Amino acid sequence: MTDKQSNTDQLHQEGALNKDDLHEDHIKAIDQLSQEEVEHLKAINKKVQKDSGQPVGIVL
């Protein structure tokens, strides 16, 4: 049995966003993204953190 994490949880774990700062509507919108879109956001965040040391963040 596998427990799939929500998109919000995945992005929070990667440091791309702080889910505690998000409104419920924002969480719903993020969780509607495709897995491919989430993977792109995680890759962008990782690249920016590597280059600048700062997380990308998602501003809603």
C-alpha positions as CSV (number, residue, x, y, z in Angstrom):
1,M,0.0,0.0,0.0
2,T,1.4,3.4,-1.0
3,D,0.4,6.7,0.6
4,K,0.5,9.4,-2.1
5,Q,1.4,12.8,-0.7
6,S,-0.6,15.8,-1.7
7,N,1.0,18.3,-4.1
8,T,1.1,20.8,-1.2
9,D,2.9,18.3,1.0
10,Q,5.4,17.5,-1.7
11,L,6.2,21.1,-2.4
12,H,6.4,21.9,1.4
13,Q,8.8,19.0,1.9
14,E,11.0,20.3,-0.9
15,G,11.0,23.8,0.6
16,A,9.2,25.4,-2.3
17,L,6.4,26.7,-0.1
18,N,5.3,26.8,3.5
19,K,2.0,25.1,3.6
20,D,1.2,26.7,7.0
21,D,1.1,30.1,5.4
22,L,-1.4,29.1,2.7
23,H,-5.1,29.7,2.6
24,E,-7.4,26.7,2.1
25,D,-8.2,27.9,-1.4
26,H,-4.5,28.0,-2.3
27,I,-4.0,24.5,-1.1
28,K,-7.0,23.3,-3.2
29,A,-5.5,25.0,-6.3
30,I,-2.0,23.5,-5.7
31,D,-3.5,20.1,-5.2
32,Q,-5.2,20.3,-8.6
33,L,-1.9,20.6,-10.4
34,S,-0.7,17.5,-12.3
35,Q,2.2,15.5,-11.0
36,E,4.3,16.7,-14.0
37,E,3.6,20.3,-13.0
38,V,4.6,19.6,-9.4
39,E,7.8,17.9,-10.6
40,H,8.7,21.0,-12.7
41,L,8.2,23.3,-9.7
42,K,10.4,21.0,-7.5
43,A,13.1,21.0,-10.2
44,I,13.0,24.8,-10.5
45,N,13.1,25.3,-6.8
46,K,16.1,22.9,-6.5
47,K,18.0,24.8,-9.3
48,V,17.4,28.2,-7.8
49,Q,18.4,27.0,-4.3
50,K,21.6,25.5,-5.8
51,D,22.4,28.7,-7.7
52,S,21.3,31.3,-5.1
53,G,20.8,29.5,-1.8
54,Q,17.3,30.9,-1.7
55,P,14.1,28.9,-2.2
56,V,11.9,29.9,-5.1
57,G,8.6,30.0,-3.1
58,I,5.2,30.2,-4.7
59,V,3.4,33.5,-4.4
60,L,-0.3,33.3,-4.6
